[in-house]
Amino acid sequence: MNSYNQKIHIELEFWKREMLRKPSFLNRMTNNIQKKLNSYIPDKVHKTITTAMKAMVKTVLYGSTYTTSAMAPKEMSMIHRESLILQKIDNYCKTGAAEGGITGAGGFLTSMADFPILIAIKMKLLFEIAALYGFEVKDYRERLYILYIFQLAFSSKQGTTKVFMHIQDWEKQLSTLPEDPNDFDWLTFQQEYRDYIDLAKLAQLLPVVGAAVGAVANYQLIKKLGKTAMQAYRLRLIENPKLLS
């Protein structure tokens, strides 16, 4: 095992422990604050976000909206893969920050428009990362894994642990999934899918500070998603080396 792979193993172990750690007092307090703030958000905001999430789930599973470059070759080293992935994450962070700053500066209505745009940016990044790790995203079951990664990054602490337990042996999960996406109960999955509003993103709706908050929040949210995706794919590749052979 080379030094880079040793580094990956160590980082992955710390991440797995974090995923399984019980919610802290701060986690619980933040969750309670978020629920309280959510109760003050106008219904039309909730409806917009819910509609965007529903459309995203269905599009990812069945649509052809998200396209990527060709899969990275099997013989590519992990350090090369991940250097390309980190470049992608940085580029998407900058794109999201620019978009968040523009929509945040426009006030409430344009900030509302930011939610579906940001979802599209996040999904595009996840498809790019999957391809660079060598996974065939034309297979809807790989697209389903992408949705779980999204959920893993943005759920509450309790939700994070639940999703992690579900994906930590994904190769076995694959054998239980139907090969035809039309046979997959995506409506139930959609109902169970947790939408998430970061506290910082709520501040984007505020006048004056919206532009600065939108830029920073988008940058950090995309960065978090990229890092989560890297660990999720490392989990599969390290525990199943044959996937790269």
C-alpha positions as CSV (number, residue, x, y, z in Angstrom):
1,M,0.0,0.0,0.0
2,N,1.5,3.4,-1.0
3,S,1.5,6.4,1.2
4,Y,-1.4,8.1,-0.5
5,N,-3.6,5.0,-0.1
6,Q,-2.6,4.9,3.6
7,K,-3.7,8.5,3.9
8,I,-7.0,7.6,2.4
9,H,-7.5,4.7,4.8
10,I,-6.9,6.9,7.8
11,E,-9.2,9.7,6.6
12,L,-11.9,7.2,5.8
13,E,-11.7,5.7,9.2
14,F,-12.1,9.1,10.9
15,W,-15.0,9.9,8.6
16,K,-16.8,6.6,9.3
17,R,-16.5,7.2,13.1
18,E,-18.0,10.7,12.5
19,M,-20.9,9.3,10.6
20,L,-21.7,6.8,13.4
21,R,-21.2,9.3,16.3
22,K,-24.3,10.1,18.3
23,P,-25.7,13.7,18.0
24,S,-24.0,16.1,20.2
25,F,-25.7,18.8,22.3
26,L,-24.7,21.4,19.7
27,N,-26.2,19.2,16.9
28,R,-29.5,18.9,18.8
29,M,-29.6,22.6,19.6
30,T,-28.8,23.5,15.9
31,N,-31.5,21.2,14.7
32,N,-34.1,22.8,17.1
33,I,-33.1,26.3,16.0
34,Q,-33.4,25.2,12.3
35,K,-36.9,23.7,13.0
36,K,-38.0,26.9,14.7
37,L,-36.7,29.1,11.8
38,N,-38.4,26.8,9.3
39,S,-41.7,27.5,11.0
40,Y,-41.3,31.2,10.1
41,I,-40.5,30.6,6.4
42,P,-43.5,31.4,4.1
43,D,-45.3,28.4,2.7
44,K,-44.4,29.4,-0.8
45,V,-40.8,29.0,0.1
46,H,-41.4,25.5,1.4
47,K,-43.4,24.7,-1.7
48,T,-40.7,25.9,-4.0
49,I,-38.0,23.8,-2.3
50,T,-40.3,20.7,-2.1
51,T,-41.1,21.0,-5.9
52,A,-37.4,21.4,-6.7
53,M,-36.4,18.4,-4.6
54,K,-39.2,16.2,-6.2
55,A,-38.1,17.2,-9.7
56,M,-34.5,16.6,-8.9
57,V,-35.1,13.0,-7.6
58,K,-37.1,12.1,-10.6
59,T,-34.7,13.7,-13.1
60,V,-31.7,12.0,-11.6
61,L,-33.3,8.6,-11.7
62,Y,-34.9,8.7,-15.1
63,G,-33.7,11.8,-17.0
64,S,-30.7,12.6,-19.2
65,T,-30.2,16.1,-17.9
66,Y,-26.9,15.4,-16.2
67,T,-24.2,14.4,-18.6
68,T,-20.5,13.9,-17.7
69,S,-17.2,13.3,-19.4
70,A,-16.3,9.7,-20.1
71,M,-15.4,7.5,-17.1
72,A,-11.8,7.6,-15.9
73,P,-9.8,4.6,-17.1
74,K,-9.5,1.7,-14.6
75,E,-5.7,1.9,-14.6
76,M,-5.7,5.6,-13.4
77,S,-4.1,5.9,-10.0
78,M,-6.1,7.0,-7.0
79,I,-3.9,10.1,-6.5
80,H,-4.5,11.1,-10.1
81,R,-8.3,10.6,-9.8
82,E,-8.5,12.6,-6.7
83,S,-6.4,15.4,-7.9
84,L,-8.8,15.8,-10.8
85,I,-11.8,15.5,-8.4
86,L,-10.4,18.2,-6.1
87,Q,-10.0,20.5,-9.1
88,K,-13.7,19.8,-10.1
89,I,-14.9,20.6,-6.5
90,D,-12.9,23.9,-6.5
91,N,-14.4,24.9,-9.9
92,Y,-17.9,24.1,-8.8
93,C,-17.5,25.9,-5.5
94,K,-16.5,29.0,-7.4
95,T,-19.4,28.7,-9.8
96,G,-21.8,28.2,-6.9
97,A,-20.4,31.2,-5.0
98,A,-20.7,33.5,-8.1
99,E,-24.3,32.3,-8.6
100,G,-25.2,32.7,-4.9
101,G,-23.8,36.2,-4.8
102,I,-25.8,37.3,-7.9
103,T,-29.1,35.9,-6.7
104,G,-28.5,37.0,-3.1
105,A,-28.0,40.6,-4.3
106,G,-31.3,40.5,-6.1
107,G,-33.4,40.2,-3.0
108,F,-36.0,37.7,-1.9
109,L,-37.3,36.6,-5.3
110,T,-34.0,35.9,-6.9
111,S,-32.7,34.2,-3.8
112,M,-35.7,31.9,-4.1
113,A,-34.6,31.1,-7.6
114,D,-31.2,30.1,-6.2
115,F,-32.4,26.9,-4.6
116,P,-33.2,24.9,-7.8
117,I,-30.1,26.3,-9.5
118,L,-27.9,25.3,-6.6
119,I,-29.4,21.8,-6.6
120,A,-28.5,21.4,-10.3
121,I,-24.9,22.6,-9.7
122,K,-24.6,20.1,-6.9
123,M,-26.0,17.2,-8.9
124,K,-23.7,18.0,-11.9
125,L,-20.7,17.8,-9.6
126,L,-21.8,14.5,-8.1
127,F,-22.1,13.0,-11.6
128,E,-18.6,14.3,-12.5
129,I,-17.1,12.8,-9.4
130,A,-18.8,9.4,-10.0
131,A,-17.3,9.2,-13.5
132,L,-13.8,10.2,-12.3
133,Y,-14.0,7.4,-9.7
134,G,-14.9,5.0,-12.6
135,F,-18.6,4.4,-12.0
136,E,-21.1,4.1,-14.8
137,V,-23.7,6.8,-14.2
138,K,-25.9,5.5,-17.0
139,D,-26.9,2.8,-14.6
140,Y,-29.8,4.2,-12.6
141,R,-28.6,2.3,-9.5
142,E,-25.4,4.4,-9.6
143,R,-27.7,7.4,-9.8
144,L,-29.5,6.2,-6.8
145,Y,-26.2,6.1,-4.9
146,I,-25.6,9.7,-6.0
147,L,-29.0,10.7,-4.4
148,Y,-27.9,8.9,-1.2
149,I,-24.7,10.9,-1.2
150,F,-26.6,14.1,-1.5
151,Q,-28.8,13.0,1.4
152,L,-25.8,12.0,3.4
153,A,-24.2,15.5,3.0
154,F,-27.3,17.5,4.0
155,S,-29.3,15.5,6.5
156,S,-29.5,16.1,10.2
157,K,-27.1,14.1,12.4
158,Q,-29.7,11.4,12.9
159,G,-30.5,11.2,9.2
160,T,-26.8,11.1,8.3
161,T,-26.2,8.0,10.5
162,K,-29.2,6.3,9.0
163,V,-28.1,6.9,5.4
164,F,-24.6,5.9,6.1
165,M,-25.7,2.6,7.6
166,H,-27.7,2.0,4.4
167,I,-24.8,2.6,2.0
168,Q,-21.8,1.3,3.8
169,D,-22.2,-2.1,2.1
170,W,-23.6,-0.8,-1.2
171,E,-22.5,-3.7,-3.3
172,K,-24.8,-6.0,-1.4
173,Q,-27.6,-3.4,-1.7
174,L,-27.1,-3.4,-5.5
175,S,-28.1,-7.1,-5.7
176,T,-31.5,-6.3,-4.2
177,L,-32.3,-3.4,-6.5
178,P,-34.3,-4.1,-9.7
179,E,-32.4,-3.7,-12.9
180,D,-35.3,-1.8,-14.6
181,P,-35.7,1.7,-13.0
182,N,-39.4,1.5,-13.7
183,D,-39.6,-1.2,-11.1
184,F,-38.0,0.9,-8.5
185,D,-40.4,2.5,-6.0
186,W,-39.1,6.0,-6.4
187,L,-42.3,7.6,-5.0
188,T,-41.6,6.0,-1.6
189,F,-38.0,7.0,-1.8
190,Q,-39.0,10.6,-2.6
191,Q,-41.3,10.7,0.4
192,E,-38.6,9.5,2.7
193,Y,-36.0,11.8,1.2
194,R,-35.1,14.5,3.6
195,D,-34.8,18.1,2.2
196,Y,-32.5,20.3,4.0
197,I,-32.1,24.1,4.3
198,D,-28.8,25.3,5.8
199,L,-29.2,28.1,8.3
200,A,-26.8,30.2,6.3
201,K,-28.9,29.8,3.2
202,L,-31.9,31.2,5.1
203,A,-29.9,34.4,5.7
204,Q,-29.5,34.7,1.9
205,L,-33.1,35.8,1.8
206,L,-32.3,38.8,3.9
207,P,-31.9,42.3,2.3
208,V,-28.4,43.9,2.2
209,V,-26.4,40.9,3.5
210,G,-27.9,38.4,1.0
211,A,-25.2,38.7,-1.7
212,A,-22.3,38.0,0.7
213,V,-24.1,35.3,2.6
214,G,-25.3,33.6,-0.7
215,A,-21.7,33.5,-2.1
216,V,-20.2,32.0,1.1
217,A,-23.0,29.6,1.8
218,N,-23.0,28.2,-1.7
219,Y,-19.2,27.8,-1.6
220,Q,-19.3,25.9,1.7
221,L,-22.3,23.7,0.8
222,I,-20.7,22.6,-2.5
223,K,-17.4,22.0,-0.8
224,K,-19.1,19.9,1.9
225,L,-20.9,17.8,-0.8
226,G,-17.7,17.2,-2.7
227,K,-15.8,16.0,0.4
228,T,-18.7,13.7,1.3
229,A,-18.8,12.3,-2.2
230,M,-15.1,11.5,-2.0
231,Q,-15.5,9.6,1.2
232,A,-18.5,7.7,0.0
233,Y,-16.7,6.5,-3.1
234,R,-13.6,5.8,-1.2
235,L,-15.7,3.6,1.0
236,R,-16.8,1.5,-2.0
237,L,-13.4,1.3,-3.7
238,I,-11.3,0.5,-0.6
239,E,-13.7,-2.2,0.6
240,N,-14.1,-3.6,-2.9
241,P,-10.7,-3.2,-4.8
242,K,-12.1,-5.4,-7.6
243,L,-14.2,-2.4,-8.7
244,L,-11.0,-0.8,-10.1
245,S,-9.6,-4.0,-11.7
